[in-house]
Amino acid sequence: MPSDLDPNQAVPVESAVDTAATQVRPDRHPNPLPDRRSEPVPDPLPAPVHFGRAICGDLEQAERREWWLTNGLGSYAAGTLAGSLTRRYHGLLIANLKPPLGRFLVFAKADATLIDRDHEWPLFSNRWADGALDPVGHVHIESFHLAGRVPVWRFTIGDLRIEQRIWMDAGVDRVHVGWRLLAAAAGRAPRLRVALLINARDHHALSHVGHIEPQLGAHDNRLQVVYEDWFRLHIQAQGGRMHLDPGWIENFDLPLERERGLDDLDHHLCIGHASLLLEPGLWCGISAAVGELDAMDLGQSLQAHQDRDRHLLAQARNAEHTPLLQAPDWVMQLVLAADSFYSPVRCPRLRMANRSLRAIPGSATGAATP
């Protein structure tokens, strides 16, 4: 199994690239954030879960393998390797808005389409009520693996190689989806168009068209979704701009709900899209949070997330009388999985919320094969 590539290391592109191209350019980004690169980090996180094209390119196999993330507050994110929704519990941010058990799907999908000159390639898949599968972006997945607890996809289309990661911050209702360009031929200037799908339904329920009418606002690289007297969802783009264009997308098919003998159709509100520029070795992407969302750098956020996991693993290995000093990667992966369902807050209500995540059909931190 190949070792995990450091998430913040600038990756050499398979061409001669001008030095200025590896920096955030003020003329392209009017409000530049700090440089999205940093020095390589030693001691890579465990990566015992890895799938290649044989699994990722087979829809049935890819959908049966799911990733789950939590934040210690009862909120979570979940999905399939294929990028399609198969359960009502799948989404990028299911927030615990009414503790201990009142979780609501607030951010459903961030569907990215790669654009290069006059060509477009979806990097996601969707199932529809009429049985259609459109698009079929999973066929472009070269590999999937877990870097610690962070799901990592690598897409290959011709000479273009792109990486995608999803991670949640501990202790807050905030999720990040990041992309970076790993390889491209000289002269290429690929970009991403990312459709943003939201909702505001109980995670045990399904929605219908028009059941939410939030107030929407957009400015430069931010979107705001306001539910009066309830909550606000802020979505920020790094490396691009936001475009507001709301409309309902109907009839998502959820086959695993059908297997459970339950209703199997869902609908989500697409509020617009983000236009992101892919530059060699630099992170671009989306951050979404319930409540306030301060300007942040994706590379630094991912670094902080992984530093926390490294510290946790170091504590486990250095504990007195521990048998984990020379433990293999799969054992250390279980340490991270256990932490995902632990709340540092001494609150029985939060503990109940974290324990209830285990009762969600198929839930597991990482990639699971039912």
C-alpha positions, 0 to 999 in steps of 0.5 A, spaced: 500 500 500 502 506 498 504 511 503 499 517 504 501 523 500 502 529 505 496 533 504 499 540 505 506 539 501 506 542 494 506 536 489 510 537 483 506 538 476 508 534 470 511 540 467 515 546 467 511 551 471 512 558 472 514 559 480 508 564 480 503 559 478 504 556 485 502 562 489 495 565 490 495 570 485 492 577 488 489 578 481 485 572 481 483 572 488 481 579 490 481 577 498 487 572 498 488 568 504 495 565 506 499 561 502 495 554 502 502 550 502 506 548 508 512 544 509 512 536 509 509 533 516 513 527 518 509 521 521 504 520 516 497 518 519 495 510 518 492 508 512 490 501 512 484 502 508 485 503 500 481 501 494 483 502 487 479 502 480 477 495 481 472 497 487 471 505 485 469 504 478 464 498 480 458 502 482 455 496 486 462 495 490 463 503 491 456 504 494 457 499 499 463 502 502 461 508 506 465 513 509 463 517 516 465 523 520 463 526 526 465 532 530 464 530 538 457 534 538 453 529 535 453 532 528 456 528 522 458 527 515 457 521 511 457 518 504 459 513 499 466 512 495 462 513 489 459 520 491 452 518 490 447 518 496 444 511 498 441 513 505 437 518 508 443 519 512 448 521 507 450 528 507 456 533 508 453 536 514 448 533 519 448 538 525 445 536 532 441 543 532 436 540 537 441 536 542 441 531 544 438 527 538 435 533 534 440 532 528 438 535 521 441 535 514 443 542 512 448 541 507 447 535 502 452 535 497 458 539 493 457 536 486 464 538 483 465 538 475 472 539 472 472 544 466 478 544 462 477 548 455 471 546 452 471 539 456 467 537 462 467 531 466 463 530 473 467 528 479 460 525 482 455 520 481 447 521 482 441 515 482 434 518 480 427 515 481 427 512 474 433 508 475 437 512 471 445 513 473 447 520 471 452 522 471 457 517 472 463 520 475 465 514 479 469 512 473 474 517 474 476 515 481 483 512 480 483 510 488 480 512 495 483 511 501 483 514 509 488 518 511 487 517 518 480 518 518 480 523 512 477 520 506 481 521 500 479 520 493 484 521 487 481 522 480 485 521 473 482 524 467 487 524 461 494 527 464 489 531 469 490 528 476 486 531 482 485 529 489 479 531 494 478 530 501 473 531 506 474 533 514 470 535 520 473 540 525 472 537 532 467 541 537 464 545 532 459 544 526 463 545 520 465 541 514 470 542 509 471 539 502 478 541 499 481 539 492 488 540 489 491 539 482 496 533 483 498 533 475 497 537 469 500 538 462 504 545 461 499 550 459 493 547 462 488 551 466 483 547 469 477 549 474 471 546 478 464 548 478 461 545 484 454 545 485 451 546 492 445 542 495 442 544 502 436 542 506 433 542 513 430 536 514 430 531 520 436 526 518 431 520 519 426 523 515 425 525 507 423 532 504 419 534 499 419 540 494 418 547 497 418 544 504 424 550 506 424 557 503 430 560 506 433 567 505 439 567 501 445 571 500 451 572 496 457 576 496 464 574 493 466 568 496 461 567 501 453 564 501 449 565 507 442 561 508 438 564 513 432 560 517 429 565 521 428 564 528 432 557 527 439 557 524 444 560 519 448 556 514 454 559 512 458 557 506 465 559 503 469 558 497 477 558 497 480 559 491 474 562 487 467 565 487 460 564 489 454 564 484 447 564 487 442 560 482 437 557 487 432 551 484 430 544 487 433 538 484 428 532 485 427 525 485 434 522 488 433 515 489 436 512 495 436 504 494 438 502 501 432 505 504 428 501 499 432 495 502 430 497 509 422 497 506 422 505 507 420 511 502 426 512 498 426 518 494 429 525 496 429 532 494 434 537 495 435 545 494 441 547 489 442 554 492 448 555 486 455 554 485 462 555 486 467 557 481 474 554 483 481 555 480 485 549 480 492 551 481 498 546 482 499 544 489 494 549 492 488 547 496 481 550 493 474 548 496 468 549 500 467 550 508 460 550 511 458 551 518 452 552 522 453 559 525 459 564 524 464 562 519 471 566 520 475 566 514 480 560 514 485 557 510 484 550 507 491 547 508 492 550 515 485 547 517 487 540 514 494 541 518 490 542 524 485 536 523 491 531 522 496 534 528 490 533 532 490 526 530 497 525 530 497 527 538 491 523 539 495 517 536 502 519 540 498 519 547 495 512 545 502 509 544 505 513 550 500 511 555 503 507 561 502 499 560 500 500 553 500 495 548 500 500 542 507 502 541 508 497 535 501 496 533 499 496 526 496 501 522 489 498 522 489 498 530 491 505 530 485 506 525 481 503 531 483 508 536 481 514 531 474 511 530 473 510 538 475 518 538 470 519 533 464 517 538 467 520 544 465 527 547 470 531 551 464 534 554 461 532 561 454 532 558 450 525 558 446 528 553 452 529 548 454 522 550 447 520 548 447 523 541 454 520 540 452 513 542 446 514 537 450 515 531 452 507 532 445 505 531 444 509 524 444 503 519 451 502 516 455 507 520 462 506 522 468 511 522 471 510 515 470 505 509 465 500 511 463 494 507 456 491 510 
